[in-house]
Amino acid sequence: MSPHTRFASRSKFRRSAVVPLPAGSCECGRTLAMSLSRLFRASAAGLVFSLAGCATYHALPPPDHSNLKVALAQLNLAVPSDEPSAAPQKIDPEKPLTPSEVGMLAVLNNPDLASQPAQLDAARADLLSETLLPNPSVGIAYAFLLDGAGTSNSLAASISQDIRSIITYRSRVKAAKVRLKQVSANLLWQEWQVAQKGRLLAVDIYADQLELRVRSKELELLNEEVGQVRAATAAGNLDVTAEAPLLAAKAGAESAISTTRMTLLTDWQSLDALLGLEPSVRFAIAASEPVQLPGDLGPLIKSLPARRPDLVALRLGYKASQLDVRKAIVGQFPAFSLGVAGGWDTSHVSSAGPTINMDLPIFNRNQGVIASARATRLQLRADYQARLDEAEGMSKALLAREQVTGSNLEKARAASQDATSLADSALRAYQQGNLGQRDLTDYQTTALERQLDVLGYQRTLDETALALSIELGAGFPKTMLVSPSKVTNP
C-alpha cells in the first residue's frame, strides 16, 4: 500500500470514528468555547494596555561641575513659615547673621540634605509598592493535533490569584506607613544635626575673631616693650638678659595667634562647606543670642520621646518591627492561590472548574523569617532604650556643666574687671612717671589674659547651651525645612 493510500484510509477511519455528541453537550461546549475565546481576547487586550501604560526609560546624566556658590546672596535665604498660608521669612545677607540664622541657612543649603526629597520619595514609593496586590496569573495552552484518534486541536486556559498576599495585605501596608513616618523623623533629625553644626561653627568663628583681636593687642604691647628694652640695652642702661623673658612672652603670643588663625580658617572652611559655599567666602557673624529654656527642665526631659526626632524615629522603627513579627507569623500560611481553568481536548470535550494551588508546609514554615523579625525587634528595643538613657543622661550632664560654666564665667568677669582697673591705674601712674614701662606692660597683658579667660568661658557656655537645646529638642523646627517633592506613580 502506497503512503498516499495509507494516509487516505487513516483519514477515512478518523472521520468514521467520530461519535456524535448530544445537543446539550454541543451547546455547552460552544458556550465554553465562546467564553474561552473572550477570555483570550480580554487577556490579549489587557496585555496590550498594560504594556502601553508601562514606564519608559529616560537617561539622567550625572552633573559634570560643582555647584558651590561664591556669595552668601546666592544661597536660598527664604525660611519657610510654620503657618502654611504665611509668606516665608527672608534672611538679610547684608547684616551680621546670628548663629540661629546660620543654622537655618545650613539646613536650606547644605549639599548633603539635597537628597532628602529623594529619600522621602523612595519611602513613599515603598508604601505604594506595598499597597499594590500581585497581578492575577493567566495561562493559555494550545496544542496541535499531530496524530491519533482526536478530531481537533486542544485548548486550555486558566486564571488564578494569590491569596496569601491578600491575607498579609493589612499588616504590610501598616508597616510601610510606619516606616514612611520613621524616614520623615530621621530626615528631620538630620536637619537638626546640620543646624546644630552651623550654630556651633558660628559661635566658634565669633569667639575666634574676638580672641584673635585680644591676642593681637597683647602682641602689640609686647612688641612695644621689646623695642624699648632693646633700645635701653643698646644704650647700656639695661643688661641684655632683660630681653629674655619678653622674647619668651612674645614667642608665646605669636604662637597663640598662629594657632587661633589656623583654627579660625578651619572653622570658616567647615562652615562654607556646610552652606555649599566656596571655601573663601566670608560674611559677618553676630554674637550668640541667649538660648531661652524654662527654669524647670524636668517636663522637657520627661517628654523627650515625643519631641526629639531621633527618639521618635527609633520608636516608629520598633513599632514597624512589631508589625513585621505579626506579618511573619501570618506568613506561616502556605502559598495559596485560587483560580478557574477550562478548555477542550482533542475530542472537543469541554470542561471547566476551580483550581487550587498551595505549598505543603512540611519543611519551611517561615521559621527563619519569624526568628529574624523577633531578633530585630529585640535589637531595636535595646537601641531605643539605650538612646533614651543617653538623651536623658546627656541632658542632665549638660545642665550641670552649664551651671558650673556660668559660675566660672561670673568669677572670670569679676577678675577681668579687677585686672582692667589695675591696668588703668598703672597707665595713670606711668603717665605721671611713677611706674616703668615693663610694669605697665605686665598689668596690661594680665588684663588681656583675663579677657581671654572670659572669652573662653563664654564660648564654652554658648556651646553648652546650644548642645543642651538640641538634647532637649527645644528651639528647632518641628517639620522639615527642605520641601519634599511628591512621589509620582512610576
C-alpha positions as CSV (number, residue, x, y, z in Angstrom):
1,M,0.0,0.0,0.0
2,S,1.4,3.4,-1.0
3,P,1.9,6.1,1.6
4,H,-0.9,8.1,-0.1
5,T,-3.4,5.2,0.2
6,R,-2.4,4.6,3.8
7,F,-3.0,8.3,4.7
8,A,-6.4,8.3,3.0
9,S,-7.5,5.2,4.8
10,R,-6.5,6.7,8.2
11,S,-8.4,9.9,7.4
12,K,-11.4,7.9,6.5
13,F,-11.2,5.8,9.7
14,R,-10.8,9.0,11.7
15,R,-13.9,10.5,10.2
16,S,-15.9,7.4,10.7
17,A,-14.8,7.0,14.3
18,V,-16.4,10.3,15.3
19,V,-19.2,9.8,17.9
20,P,-21.9,12.4,17.7
21,L,-22.4,14.5,20.9
22,P,-25.7,15.2,22.5
23,A,-27.3,18.5,21.6
24,G,-26.9,19.8,25.2
25,S,-23.2,18.9,25.2
26,C,-22.6,20.7,22.0
27,E,-24.4,23.8,23.3
28,C,-22.3,23.7,26.5
29,G,-19.1,23.2,24.5
30,R,-19.9,26.2,22.3
31,T,-20.6,28.3,25.3
32,L,-17.3,27.4,26.9
33,A,-15.5,27.9,23.7
34,M,-17.0,31.4,23.4
35,S,-16.1,32.1,27.0
36,L,-12.5,31.0,26.5
37,S,-12.3,33.0,23.3
38,R,-13.5,36.1,25.1
39,L,-11.0,35.3,27.9
40,F,-8.2,35.0,25.4
41,R,-9.2,38.3,23.7
42,A,-9.5,40.1,27.1
43,S,-6.2,38.8,28.2
44,A,-4.5,39.9,25.0
45,A,-6.2,43.4,25.3
46,G,-5.1,43.6,29.0
47,L,-1.6,42.7,28.0
48,V,-1.6,45.4,25.3
49,F,-3.0,48.1,27.7
50,S,-0.5,47.1,30.4
51,L,2.4,47.4,28.1
52,A,1.1,50.8,26.9
53,G,1.0,52.1,30.5
54,C,4.5,51.0,31.4
55,A,7.1,53.5,32.4
56,T,9.7,54.4,29.8
57,Y,13.4,54.9,30.4
58,H,14.9,58.4,30.2
59,A,18.6,58.9,30.8
60,L,19.6,61.2,33.6
61,P,23.3,62.1,33.3
62,P,25.3,63.0,36.4
63,P,26.4,66.6,37.0
64,D,29.7,67.5,35.4
65,H,30.6,70.6,37.6
66,S,30.4,71.7,41.2
67,N,27.5,73.8,42.5
68,L,29.3,75.8,45.1
69,K,28.1,79.4,45.4
70,V,30.6,82.3,45.5
71,A,28.5,84.7,47.6
72,L,26.0,84.4,50.5
73,A,23.3,86.2,48.5
74,Q,23.3,83.3,46.0
75,L,22.0,80.9,48.7
76,N,18.4,80.1,49.4
77,L,17.6,82.7,52.0
78,A,13.8,82.1,52.4
79,V,13.0,80.3,55.6
80,P,9.5,78.6,55.4
81,S,7.0,79.8,58.0
82,D,5.3,77.5,60.4
83,E,1.9,78.6,59.0
84,P,1.2,77.2,55.6
85,S,-0.5,80.4,54.4
86,A,2.2,82.7,55.7
87,A,4.9,84.0,53.5
88,P,8.5,82.8,54.1
89,Q,10.9,85.0,56.0
90,K,14.0,86.1,54.2
91,I,17.3,86.3,55.9
92,D,19.2,89.6,55.1
93,P,22.7,88.6,53.9
94,E,23.9,92.2,54.3
95,K,23.7,92.3,58.1
96,P,25.6,90.1,60.6
97,L,24.0,86.7,61.0
98,T,23.2,85.2,64.4
99,P,24.1,81.6,65.0
100,S,20.4,80.7,64.7
101,E,20.2,82.3,61.2
102,V,23.4,80.5,60.2
103,G,21.8,77.2,61.3
104,M,18.7,77.9,59.2
105,L,20.8,78.7,56.2
106,A,22.7,75.4,56.7
107,V,19.5,73.4,56.6
108,L,18.3,75.2,53.5
109,N,21.5,75.0,51.5
110,N,23.5,72.0,52.9
111,P,24.5,69.8,49.9
112,D,24.1,66.6,52.0
113,L,20.5,67.5,52.7
114,A,19.7,67.9,49.0
115,S,18.9,64.2,48.8
116,Q,16.2,64.4,51.4
117,P,13.3,64.7,49.0
118,A,14.5,61.7,47.1
119,Q,14.8,59.7,50.3
120,L,11.3,60.6,51.3
121,D,10.0,59.8,47.8
122,A,11.7,56.4,48.0
123,A,9.9,55.7,51.2
124,R,6.6,56.8,49.6
125,A,7.4,54.5,46.6
126,D,7.9,51.6,49.1
127,L,4.5,52.4,50.6
128,L,3.0,52.5,47.1
129,S,4.5,49.1,46.3
130,E,3.0,47.5,49.4
131,T,-0.5,48.8,48.6
132,L,-0.4,47.0,45.2
133,L,-1.7,43.5,45.1
134,P,0.0,41.0,42.8
135,N,-1.4,40.6,39.4
136,P,-3.6,37.6,38.5
137,S,-1.9,34.8,36.6
138,V,-3.3,33.9,33.3
139,G,-2.3,30.7,31.4
140,I,-3.2,29.6,27.9
141,A,-2.1,26.4,26.2
142,Y,-2.9,25.5,22.6
143,A,-1.8,22.1,21.3
144,F,-1.9,21.0,17.7
145,L,-3.2,17.5,16.9
146,L,-0.4,15.6,15.2
147,D,-1.7,12.0,15.3
148,G,-4.2,9.7,16.9
149,A,-8.0,9.5,17.1
150,G,-8.7,13.1,18.0
151,T,-10.7,15.4,15.9
152,S,-9.4,18.9,16.7
153,N,-6.6,20.8,18.4
154,S,-6.8,21.2,22.2
155,L,-7.1,24.4,24.2
156,A,-6.6,25.0,27.9
157,A,-6.9,28.4,29.7
158,S,-6.7,29.3,33.4
159,I,-6.7,32.4,35.6
160,S,-5.6,32.4,39.3
161,Q,-5.0,34.9,42.1
162,D,-2.5,34.7,45.0
163,I,-4.5,34.6,48.3
164,R,-1.6,34.9,50.8
165,S,-0.8,38.4,49.6
166,I,-4.4,39.4,50.4
167,I,-4.1,37.9,53.9
168,T,-0.9,39.8,54.7
169,Y,-2.0,43.0,53.0
170,R,-3.1,44.9,56.1
171,S,0.0,44.3,58.1
172,R,2.3,45.0,55.2
173,V,0.6,48.4,54.4
174,K,0.5,49.4,58.0
175,A,4.2,48.6,58.5
176,A,5.1,50.6,55.3
177,K,3.1,53.6,56.6
178,V,5.0,53.5,59.9
179,R,8.3,53.3,58.1
180,L,7.4,56.3,56.0
181,K,6.9,58.3,59.2
182,Q,10.2,56.9,60.5
183,V,12.1,58.1,57.4
184,S,10.5,61.5,57.9
185,A,11.6,61.7,61.5
186,N,15.1,60.6,60.6
187,L,15.3,63.3,58.0
188,L,14.2,65.9,60.5
189,W,16.9,64.7,62.9
190,Q,19.4,65.1,60.1
191,E,18.3,68.7,59.7
192,W,18.6,69.3,63.4
193,Q,22.2,68.0,63.3
194,V,23.1,70.2,60.4
195,A,21.5,73.3,62.0
196,Q,23.3,72.5,65.3
197,K,26.7,72.2,63.5
198,G,26.1,75.5,61.7
199,R,25.2,77.2,65.1
200,L,28.3,75.8,66.8
201,L,30.6,76.9,63.9
202,A,29.1,80.4,64.0
203,V,29.8,80.6,67.8
204,D,33.3,79.3,67.3
205,I,34.1,81.8,64.5
206,Y,32.8,84.7,66.5
207,A,34.8,83.6,69.5
208,D,37.9,83.0,67.4
209,Q,37.7,86.5,65.9
210,L,37.4,88.1,69.4
211,E,40.3,86.0,70.7
212,L,42.4,87.0,67.7
213,R,41.8,90.7,68.4
214,V,42.8,90.3,72.1
215,R,45.9,88.3,71.3
216,S,46.9,90.8,68.6
217,K,46.6,93.6,71.1
218,E,48.7,91.6,73.6
219,L,51.4,91.0,70.9
220,E,51.4,94.7,70.1
221,L,52.1,95.6,73.7
222,L,54.9,93.0,73.9
223,N,56.5,94.3,70.7
224,E,56.4,97.8,72.0
225,E,58.0,96.7,75.3
226,V,60.7,94.6,73.5
227,G,61.6,97.6,71.3
228,Q,62.0,99.9,74.4
229,V,64.1,97.2,76.2
230,R,66.3,96.8,73.2
231,A,66.9,100.5,72.9
232,A,67.8,100.6,76.6
233,T,70.1,97.7,76.2
234,A,71.8,99.2,73.2
235,A,72.3,102.4,75.2
236,G,73.9,100.4,78.0
237,N,71.2,101.2,80.5
238,L,69.9,97.5,80.8
239,D,71.6,94.2,80.7
240,V,71.0,92.0,77.7
241,T,69.3,89.4,79.9
242,A,66.4,91.7,80.4
243,E,65.1,90.8,76.9
244,A,64.9,87.1,77.6
245,P,61.5,87.0,79.4
246,L,60.0,89.5,77.0
247,L,61.2,87.5,74.0
248,A,59.7,84.3,75.5
249,A,56.4,86.0,76.1
250,K,56.4,87.4,72.6
251,A,57.1,84.0,71.1
252,G,54.2,82.5,73.1
253,A,51.9,85.3,71.9
254,E,52.9,84.8,68.3
255,S,52.4,81.0,68.6
256,A,48.9,81.5,70.1
257,I,48.0,83.9,67.3
258,S,49.1,81.4,64.7
259,T,47.0,78.7,66.3
260,T,44.0,80.9,66.6
261,R,44.3,82.0,62.9
262,M,44.5,78.3,61.8
263,T,41.5,77.4,64.0
264,L,39.6,80.3,62.5
265,L,40.5,79.3,59.0
266,T,39.4,75.7,59.6
267,D,36.1,76.9,61.1
268,W,35.4,79.1,58.2
269,Q,36.1,76.4,55.7
270,S,33.9,73.9,57.6
271,L,31.0,76.5,57.6
272,D,31.4,77.3,53.9
273,A,31.3,73.5,53.1
274,L,28.2,73.2,55.3
275,L,26.5,76.0,53.5
276,G,27.6,75.0,50.0
277,L,29.9,78.0,49.5
278,E,33.3,78.4,48.1
279,P,36.0,78.0,50.8
280,S,37.0,81.6,50.5
281,V,33.6,83.2,51.2
282,R,33.4,85.3,54.4
283,F,30.5,87.2,56.0
284,A,29.7,88.9,59.2
285,I,28.6,86.9,62.2
286,A,26.8,88.4,65.2
287,A,27.1,87.4,68.9
288,S,25.1,84.4,70.0
289,E,21.7,85.2,71.4
290,P,20.8,83.6,74.8
291,V,19.1,80.2,74.5
292,Q,15.6,80.5,76.0
293,L,14.9,77.5,78.2
294,P,12.3,77.2,81.0
295,G,13.6,77.3,84.6
296,D,12.3,73.8,85.3
297,L,13.7,71.3,82.7
298,G,12.0,68.3,84.3
299,P,9.0,68.3,82.0
300,L,11.2,68.8,78.9
301,I,13.4,65.8,79.9
302,K,10.3,63.6,80.5
303,S,8.7,64.5,77.2
304,L,11.9,63.8,75.1
305,P,10.5,60.6,73.5
306,A,7.7,62.6,72.0
307,R,9.7,65.6,70.7
308,R,13.2,64.5,69.7
309,P,13.1,63.2,66.1
310,D,15.8,60.5,66.6
311,L,13.8,59.1,69.5
312,V,10.6,59.3,67.5
313,A,12.2,57.5,64.6
314,L,13.5,54.7,66.8
315,R,10.1,54.3,68.4
316,L,8.5,54.1,65.0
317,G,11.1,51.6,63.9
318,Y,10.3,49.5,66.9
319,K,6.6,49.7,66.0
320,A,7.3,48.6,62.5
321,S,9.3,45.7,63.8
322,Q,6.2,44.7,65.9
323,L,4.2,44.6,62.7
324,D,7.0,42.7,60.9
325,V,6.7,40.0,63.6
326,R,2.9,39.8,63.1
327,K,3.4,39.7,59.3
328,A,6.0,36.9,59.7
329,I,3.6,34.9,61.8
330,V,0.8,35.4,59.4
331,G,3.2,34.4,56.7
332,Q,3.2,30.8,58.1
333,F,0.1,30.5,56.0
334,P,1.3,28.5,52.9
335,A,1.4,30.0,49.5
336,F,-2.2,29.6,48.3
337,S,-3.9,30.6,45.0
338,L,-7.4,30.2,43.7
339,G,-8.4,30.2,40.1
340,V,-10.5,28.8,37.3
341,A,-9.4,26.6,34.5
342,G,-11.2,25.3,31.4
343,G,-10.7,24.1,27.8
344,W,-11.3,21.2,25.5
345,D,-9.3,18.2,24.5
346,T,-8.6,16.8,21.0
347,S,-12.0,15.1,21.0
348,H,-13.5,18.6,21.6
349,V,-14.8,17.5,25.0
350,S,-15.1,20.8,27.0
351,S,-14.5,21.1,30.8
352,A,-14.1,23.9,33.4
353,G,-13.7,24.1,37.1
354,P,-11.9,25.7,40.0
355,T,-8.2,25.3,40.7
356,I,-6.3,25.4,44.0
357,N,-2.5,25.6,44.3
358,M,-0.8,25.6,47.6
359,D,2.5,24.8,49.2
360,L,2.7,22.0,51.7
361,P,4.3,23.5,54.9
362,I,6.4,20.4,55.7
363,F,9.9,21.8,55.7
364,N,9.6,25.6,55.6
365,R,7.0,27.1,57.8
366,N,8.6,30.6,57.8
367,Q,10.6,29.8,60.9
368,G,13.6,31.8,59.6
369,V,11.7,34.9,58.9
370,I,9.9,34.8,62.2
371,A,13.2,34.3,64.1
372,S,14.8,37.2,62.2
373,A,11.8,39.5,62.9
374,R,11.8,38.7,66.6
375,A,15.6,39.3,66.9
376,T,15.3,42.6,65.0
377,R,12.5,43.7,67.4
378,L,14.6,42.9,70.4
379,Q,17.6,44.8,68.9
380,L,15.5,47.9,68.1
381,R,14.0,47.8,71.6
382,A,17.5,47.7,73.1
383,D,18.7,50.5,70.8
384,Y,15.7,52.7,71.7
385,Q,16.3,52.1,75.4
386,A,20.0,53.0,75.1
387,R,19.3,56.2,73.1
388,L,16.6,57.2,75.6
389,D,19.0,56.7,78.5
390,E,21.8,58.6,76.6
391,A,19.5,61.5,75.9
392,E,18.3,61.9,79.4
393,G,21.8,61.4,80.9
394,M,23.4,63.8,78.5
395,S,20.7,66.5,79.1
396,K,21.3,66.3,82.9
397,A,25.1,66.4,82.4
398,L,24.9,69.4,80.1
399,L,22.7,71.2,82.6
400,A,25.2,70.6,85.3
401,R,28.1,71.7,83.0
402,E,26.1,74.9,82.1
403,Q,25.7,75.8,85.8
404,V,29.4,75.3,86.5
405,T,30.5,77.2,83.4
406,G,28.1,80.0,84.3
407,S,29.6,80.3,87.8
408,N,33.2,80.2,86.4
409,L,32.2,82.9,83.9
410,E,30.9,85.2,86.6
411,K,34.2,84.8,88.5
412,A,36.3,85.4,85.4
413,R,34.3,88.6,84.6
414,A,34.9,89.9,88.1
415,A,38.6,89.1,87.8
416,S,38.8,90.7,84.4
417,Q,37.2,93.9,85.8
418,D,39.7,94.0,88.6
419,A,42.6,93.4,86.2
420,T,41.3,96.1,83.9
421,S,41.0,98.6,86.8
422,L,44.6,97.8,87.8
423,A,45.8,98.3,84.2
424,D,44.0,101.7,84.1
425,S,45.6,102.7,87.4
426,A,49.0,101.5,86.2
427,L,48.6,103.6,83.0
428,R,47.9,106.7,85.0
429,A,50.9,106.0,87.2
430,Y,53.0,105.5,84.1
431,Q,51.8,108.8,82.6
432,Q,52.7,110.5,85.9
433,G,56.2,109.0,85.9
434,N,55.6,106.7,88.9
435,L,55.7,103.4,87.0
436,G,58.0,101.9,84.5
437,Q,57.2,100.6,81.0
438,R,57.8,97.0,81.9
439,D,55.5,97.1,84.9
440,L,52.8,98.8,82.8
441,T,53.1,96.1,80.2
442,D,52.7,93.4,82.8
443,Y,49.5,95.0,84.1
444,Q,48.1,95.4,80.6
445,T,48.9,91.9,79.4
446,T,47.4,90.4,82.6
447,A,44.2,92.3,81.9
448,L,44.2,90.9,78.4
449,E,44.7,87.4,79.7
450,R,41.8,87.8,82.0
451,Q,39.7,88.9,78.9
452,L,40.8,85.7,77.2
453,D,39.5,83.7,80.2
454,V,36.2,85.4,79.9
455,L,36.0,84.7,76.1
456,G,36.9,81.1,76.7
457,Y,34.2,80.6,79.4
458,Q,31.7,82.5,77.2
459,R,32.4,80.2,74.3
460,T,32.0,77.1,76.4
461,L,28.8,78.4,77.9
462,D,27.3,79.2,74.4
463,E,28.3,75.8,73.1
464,T,26.9,74.0,76.1
465,A,23.6,76.0,75.8
466,L,23.3,75.0,72.2
467,A,24.1,71.4,72.9
468,L,21.5,71.4,75.7
469,S,18.9,72.8,73.4
470,I,19.3,70.0,70.8
471,E,19.4,67.4,73.5
472,L,16.1,68.7,74.9
473,G,14.6,69.2,71.5
474,A,13.9,72.9,72.0
475,G,14.4,75.8,69.7
476,F,14.4,73.7,66.5
477,P,11.8,73.5,63.7
478,K,9.3,70.7,64.2
479,T,8.9,69.9,60.5
480,M,11.5,69.6,57.7
481,L,12.5,72.9,56.1
482,V,13.7,71.1,52.9
483,S,10.4,70.8,51.0
484,P,10.0,67.2,49.8
485,S,8.7,66.6,46.3
486,K,5.6,64.4,45.8
487,V,6.2,60.9,44.6
488,T,4.8,60.1,41.2
489,N,3.5,56.7,40.2
490,P,6.1,55.1,38.1
